[in-house]
Amino acid sequence: MPLYKNQTLKIYNSLSGEKEIFTSISEGNVGMYVCGPTVYSNVHLGNVRTFMSFDVIFRYLLHLGYKVRYVRNITDVGHIVDDVDDGEDKIAKKARLEQLEPMEIVQKYTVDFHTILDKYNFLPPSIEPTATGHIIEQIEIVKEIIEKGFAYETNGSVYFDVVKFNETHNYGRLSGRNIEDMLANTRDTDGQSDKKNPQDFALWKKAEPEHIMRWPSPWGIGFPGWHLECTAMSTKYLGETFDIHGGGMDLKFPHHECEIAQNEACTGHSPVNYWMHANMLTLNGKKMAKSTGNNILPSEIFTGDSPFLSKAFSPNVARFFMLQAHYRSILDFSNDAILAAEKGFNRVIEGLQIINEIETSTASSIDINSWKQTCYDAMNDDFNTPILIAQIFEGIRFVNILNDKRETITNTDLETLKNTLEVFTFDILGIKNEKSTNNSSEKLEGVVEMLIEMRNEARANKNWPLSDEIRDKLQAIGIQLKDGKEGTSFSV
């Protein structure tokens, strides 16, 4: 029996503003769409955090036994600078600045995106479609919206009529905005003269002669609006109504609001059952921004080449750090915070390394099955990774007290403890299982064991300065000694 049948998963739905019990449209199957990157620059850390949240959600749904079709798009055309309907396409602008073809820009930054996500141990999505690969589907949707009376063509561009749509639907219900207030607070600006209303958004934009990316359409040469691609690709691969649509909090308005409007204009019903939004990442309590210099790239964490960092950190530590905050909470990145996360991460890995050394008994003095369910309860509560990590620490505490023989455990319960820790740490949180089994690790272990013997001999001879020097020098290079009843052990 799949786990989802006896685990009640609740998801916070941005549309209702409440946690709701998750029920998939098709028994045992989940369709999930997440808005991917606009590939005109290196992926930034805030993007990584958002995609990591949905990577964990993907992993947990798979663990529960669902067959998941996870679609995450690549925006390679149509995203206008400043997220308005006038101006330059972000890809085209970068191509002009770097004097490259737009598809060279797309390729360069798509490769960067995949490289970074691979280092962070992301699972690839089921499908990763591109906007340029679905121009035909986008044109067909525009034609259908015009036919339904919710869009109009002017001077070679096509706009969605928000006011007309709002007469029979509710534009703004996802973001909680009122269209009357939006209209009252909007001033006409240059470049909006083609629109009937300032809130109308572009479905298709006329390409000026200097615009590099352009396709033929019934309305002339042009390119699709940004919001249109996600409607085309999500419905093509997941159907008119699907289970989950995710993205960053910044996409709730206008991007996701416009998606809902486009879908409802075509089909007459809401496209998604559960809308999910991940919150932002700040740096030292301030918004990340290249313009202010308060910014750090994902790769800089691995190299330590940043004024905000005292050293380099592994992708595993960075991932562990990010998951210590709930996906709907703001997460503040700082050197002190990731140093603290590194200590916690090392505790977990050290515990997982010594679990095989625990001796079993005929009875257990710890309720392992009850603890195991608390791990599921954390993830079932809207994918609460910080609570799950707290439960993993509790599991590591069990390991340590069992290793010190302060509690007892049966062989069956020990297997449950080990399996649960490994599944939730590696499979669900996505920490890469980097077991030290290679030859160089064995050599390191031999050298450290030799130094431990030298230290023990120094201690036996009451040569405390030498004993302390060996311990301190090992600690300085990241090898910590731990003295216990059974002798001295070490962790890296």
RADA-V716673 format. One line per field, one symbol per residue. burial: + if it has 24 or more other ideal C-beta (glycine too) atoms within 12 Angstrom, else -. A space follows every 10 residues. Layout:
burial=???
This chain:
burial=---+--+-+- +++++----- -+-+----++ ++++++++++ ++++++++++ ++++++++++ ++++-+-+++ ++++++++++ --++++-+++ +++++----- -++-++-+++ -+++-++-++ +++-+-++++ +++++-++++ ++++++-+-+ +++---++++ ++++++--+- +++++-+-+- -+-------- ---++-++++ +++++++--- +++++-+-+- -+++++++++ ++++++++-+ +++++++++- ++++++++++ +++++++--+ ++++++++++ +++----+-- ---+++++++ ++---+-++- --++++++++ +++++++++- +++-+-++-- ++-+++++++ +++++--+-+ ---+-+-+-- ++-+++-+++ ++++++++++ ++++++-+++ -++---+-+- --++-+++-+ ++++++++++ ++-------- -------+-- ++-++----- ------+--+ +--+----++ ++-----+++ ++
